[in-house]
Amino acid sequence: MMSSRACRRRATAWLCLLLLGVGMAAAAALQPSRGIAVLYPEIGEPYRSVFARIIQGIEEQARGPVTSIAIGASPNSQDVANELRRKDARVVIALGRNGLKMAASLERGMGVVVGGVVAVAEADARNFTVSSLAPDPALLFTRLRGLIPTVKRVLVVYDPAQNDWMIRLARQAAGARGIELVTYEASDLKTALLHYQTIVATMESGRDALWLPLDSTTVHEVAVLPLVLQEAWKRNLAVFSSNVAHVRRGALFSLYPNNLEVGRNLADYALGYLAATAPPRGMMPLKAVQLAVNVRTAAHLGIDTAGKQAGFDLVFPEQ
């Protein structure tokens, strides 16, 4: 039989091994950023600060620094691939168009999460997890109803090549909130302008609202925006946008990215790949949002924002 002293020695050894294992597990838990790399565009301000904030969110959620590689206009894909192998990267977070283009050239065995883009080609969306900068229509419609409870219809002009995926989500969101979504397809600016002329001539104040999505075909900054905002002001019509810059120019409100939260969400997707629970592939709308409101437009529409401004992240005109 084993002596009591030997038993104590063996028990002590097992305890040390157990504590060592716990310590190693704890250390691993504190360093989940290992295996994550970020490809971001080498770009000037103000966009550089935006991507820096997103990367900050990624590192906060991953609980440690990640490998970050700046992608210029003409990167060497082999050099980037070699660097990723050297860093033992198993999942890449690709930011912006440059990051996406580089990620698309990587070997297929690596997980890819895309952020910092509005939309991507359908072929890429099938292969990657894509977190869009376009606000979730469900959140837009909820904010709209919060400001104008009487709204019954939302009208939107869109290019199917860019926003077919978004309109599918918008139909579901509108139906769930008792809102009728009226859509107009336009694959060129001329068709879009004709639709806008019809829309602003037939909209009813207080009942209808016009949504301007992130759409380079149908929401032209020179040909469309001034026309729509001018007519809306004349006829007391509500216009809201997925582009925060439009609020400065007179749109009622917009939702825009909370860049720190965007980074945290991207990190969650990446950590899912590392944990062998890969997130769904395809386009996903922006849910990490902040609210911008034009209080002058709101007052013009008869909306009392006095008690609501504490919930506004950005107010125009700037006060």
C-alpha positions, 0 to 999 in steps of 0.5 A: 500500500502507498504511504500517506506521504506518497499519497500527499506527494501524488495529490500535490502533483495532480493539483499542480498539473490541474492548476497548470492546465487551468492557467493555460486555459485562462491564458488562452481565453485572454488571447482569442485574437490569435488567428485573426487578421485584419486587411484594411485599406491604406487610405487618408483621412477621414476614412483612416480614422473610421477604419482605426475605430473599427479595428479598435472594436475588433481588438476589444471584442477579441480581447487582444491585438490582431494582425493588421495589414494595410492594403494599398492600391496595388498590393502584392497578393503573394506577400500578403498571403505569406504574411498571413501564414507567418502570423498563423491567421485562420480567419481574415476580417477584410475592410473596404473594397481593397480588403475585400479584393485581397481576401477574394484572392486568398486560399479558400480554406481561410474564413473571411468576414467582410466589413466596411462596404455597402454591398458586394457582388452576389458571387462574393456574398455567397462565399463570405460573411458580409456585414454591410454599412447599409442600415437595417430597414427594420431599425429605420422603420422603427425610428420613422414610426417613433418620429411620425406615428401616423406613417402608413406607407414608405416609398423607395426608388432602388436599383435591383442590381444594388439593393434587391437584397435590402428590399427583400428585408424591407418588405419583411420589416414593413409588413411586421410594422403594419407599413405598406412598402411601395417600391419603384425599380430603376436601373438608370438615373433617367428612370429614377427621376421620373419615379421621383417626380411621380412620388413627390406629386402624389405623397400625402403629408403625415401618411407617407414617407420617402426612403433614400437608400444607399444606391448610387444609381437612384440617389444621385447627389446632384440630380436627385437629392436637391429636387427631392428635398426641395419638393419635400420642404414645399409640401411638408413631406417626410424624407429619411435616408440611409446616408447620414450626409443627407440629414445635414442637407435637410432629410429628417433622419438617418441611421449611421454606423457606430464604428466601435460596435461594428468592429465588435460585431465583426470580431464576433463573426471571426471568433465564430470561425475560430470556434468552428461555429461559422456565421451565416454567409451572405449580406447582413444589414447594419445593426450597430447604428446611431441616430442623426436627426435634422431638428429644423426639418422636424419642426417644419413637419410639426414634430416635437423633438424637445423631449427626444433629443437625449436619444439623438446621437447627432443633431443638425443644424449643428448647435 
